[in-house]
Structures are given as C-alpha cells and as structure tokens.
Amino acid sequence: MTMPTDDDKKSAWIRFEGEARRLLIRRPRFDRDGLYLFGRRYAAQTVTLTAAELQALLNGRVVAVDVVGEYLLYLNVEDGAVDAARSAVAVERPQLRYSERVRVRAAQVRVNAGRRAHIPTPEWIIELAKKSSDETREQ
C-alpha cells in the first residue's frame, strides 16, 4: 500500500471529517430512503456486518467500508457501548408471558382471518382455536 502524496491530497477537493449523521431504521427502503432520509441521494448500499467484523469492532478495531467506490465510511464502537447496550436491553425487555386464554383467542382470530382470506391455517392453530373458554379458565 502506498502513502498518498501531496498531489493526491490536493486532488481530494471534497474532504469531510468528523462524525457522520445517522438514523436508526428498521430496514432500508431503497425506493424512498434516497428522497426522505437525508435529502436526495443517487445511490445506496447496505453494510451487513459478519461475525468476524463485529468481533473486530468489539475488540477496538475500525471497519472501513467502500461506499459506491467513491467514499469511505469508518465504523467503530464507543468504549463501554456494548456493556451499556446489554444492560439497557436487560432492563427494558421484560419477559412476556401470555395466558392460555390469550393464546386461544389469538388462534381463533387467525382461523377466522384465514377463512375470510382463503389462506390455509396450520392444524395446530386450528386445534388451539377449538379450545373453549371454560377449558382455558381451568388452567
């Protein structure tokens, strides 16, 4: 790998340094994101981290990403961010337990919706939906 010369540095007339803007989204929507997330964009790529890359990040390394063959994006993790995220998830996500009555009612709704939409319903859901409310109160 060669080091950039002063001429190379002069030719890079667009230079941005510092933290990039970011948003947390559920999934990329390439048909709309370029228009609405950060203003008009003409290309989009995803970055899916492998287990090795994630482990490298957790060990203090930086992952360099080539964006559209033109820009660089550097991914890194703040010190202590992993431990803070783990403790926040443990506090914010209580264990959910559904009563048998709720499960039976949900199965009944699924069976009815499947009939109206002409969608086959798995047999175990049909059997669960057949339980009467008296049976579920006993449990």
N, C-alpha and C positions, 0 to 999 in steps of 0.2 A: 504494500500500500504506500502510495507516495503522499507526501505532505503538500497541501495547497501552497502555491507561490503567491507573491503579492499581486501578480497579474490575475490569478484565479480569484483572489479576494475582491479585486476591483470589478470583475465581471459579474459578481453576485450583487447586482444593484438592488434587489429586494432582499432585505435582511430583517428578520423579526426574531427577537429573543425574548425569553421570559415565559410565563405560564400562558397556555392556550385556554381559550374559552371552552366550556364544556356543558353538556346537559346529560341528565340521566334519563334514558328512554327504555321502554320495554323491548322493542325490536326496531330495526331500521325499516323505513318505508321509503324506498328509493324513488317512488313516483312523486312523493310530496316533500321529503326532507330537504331537497335542494332549494325548494321555494320558501320554506317556512322556518326551518330551524335557526339558521344564522344568516339568512339572506341568500340571494341567488348563487348557486354553485353549478358547475358544469360537469362534475364527475363525483363519484362516490365509491368508496371501497369499505370493506369491513376488515376488522382485525380480530381474529379468533385466536386467543392465546392457547398454546399447547401446555401440557403438564410441565414440560421442561422449562418453557418460558415463564410460566407462573412461578415455578420453584426458583428460577433465577431472579425474578423480581423480589421474591420474599427473602432471598439471600443478599439483597442490596445491589444487584446488577441493574442495568438500564437496558431496555429493549428498544432498538432503533427500528423504525418502520419506514419503508419507502412508500410514499403516498403518490400514486399516479405517475411514478417515475420522475417526479419533479421536486417534491418536497420531502422533508424528513420530519418524523414525529417521534419524540422520545417518550417512552413510558417508564415511569418509576413509581415506587410506593414510598409514602412517608414513613419515617421511623415510628413505630408503635401503632400504625394504622391497622394492621392486621389484628392485633390484640384488642384494640378498641372496637373494631367491627364485630369480632367474635362475641365480646361481652354485650354489645348492643343487641345483637341478634338473640342471644340467650334471654335477655330481659324482655324484648319486645314481642317475641313469638311464643306465647303460652301454648301448651298442648291443648288441642281441641278434641273434645270427646263428644260424639253425637249419641243421643239416646236412641234406643231401638225404634221408638215411635217416629222420630225424625227421619231415620233411615227408611222406614216403611212408607212414610208419606212421600218422601223424595222418589222412591221406586214407583209409587202409584202415579205420580206426576209424569215420570219418564215414560211409563207404559202408555198413558193417555196421549201424551205428545207424540209418541212413536206411531200410535194408531192413526192419529189425525194426519201425520206427515207421511204415512205409509213407509215407515222406517222399521226394519226388524229390530226387536228388542231381545237382548240376551236372556236366556232361560232363567239364570239366577236372579235377574231383576224381576222377572215375572213372578217367580216363586216368593220373593221377598214382598212384592206388592200384594200378594194374596193373603198375607197375614192380617188378621183382623185387629182392630184397635184394642179389643179385650185381651188378646194374647200378648200384646206389647206392654200393657199395663201390669201384667203379672210379672214380667221380667225385671 
